Amino acid sequence: MPRRRHRHWAGGRQGGTINDPHTPMGVLDRLGSALCDLAPLHLPTGVSLRDDRVALVVPGVTYDGLLDAMFHMIRQNTAASPAVLIKLLEVLTAVASCEKVPERVAGLQRHADLVRGDGHRAIATPEDRDELRQRHARFGATRSGAWPR
């Protein structure tokens, strides 16, 4: 039986860039929702015990690893798109308002800082860079509890 080729996630394009900001913005909404759903849950360590002894060890998923897999590629491929970077900061801010574990919030902060740094380097319009800085500040205020949730 012949295999069907799957289209690239960004609107069916086969190139290395994303010209349509709506697709990654929609993906970011879904990823943020998944992270908020994950907030009250504990990630398994990959260690299974039997009679209080290690019976099986498999690679586990860390929260930081999950964030990296979710956000690095989108951020890297849309660094010059103010709309997508602003949306990414909005999503990170929303997740930070759901998340209570300090180590997880620190991972969200790391990604917010990466977004701000990439945007500062790649976005040419001063107004767009200012908007990105404001969204980054809103993330920080939400993280510290100073911004209304």
Sequence and secondary structure as in RCSB ss.txt:
>XXXX:A:sequence
MPRRRHRHWAGGRQGGTINDPHTPMGVLDRLGSALCDLAPLHLPTGVSLRDDRVALVVPGVTYDGLLDAMFHMIR
QNTAASPAVLIKLLEVLTAVASCEKVPERVAGLQRHADLVRGDGHRAIATPEDRDELRQRHARFGATRSGAWPR
>XXXX:A:secstr
        TTTT  SSS   THHHHHHHHHHHHHHHHHTTS    SEEEETTEEEEE     HHHHHHHHHHHHH
HHTTT HHHHHHHHHHHHHHHHH   HHHHHHHHHHHHHHHHHHHHH   HHHHHHHHHHHHHHHHHHHT S  
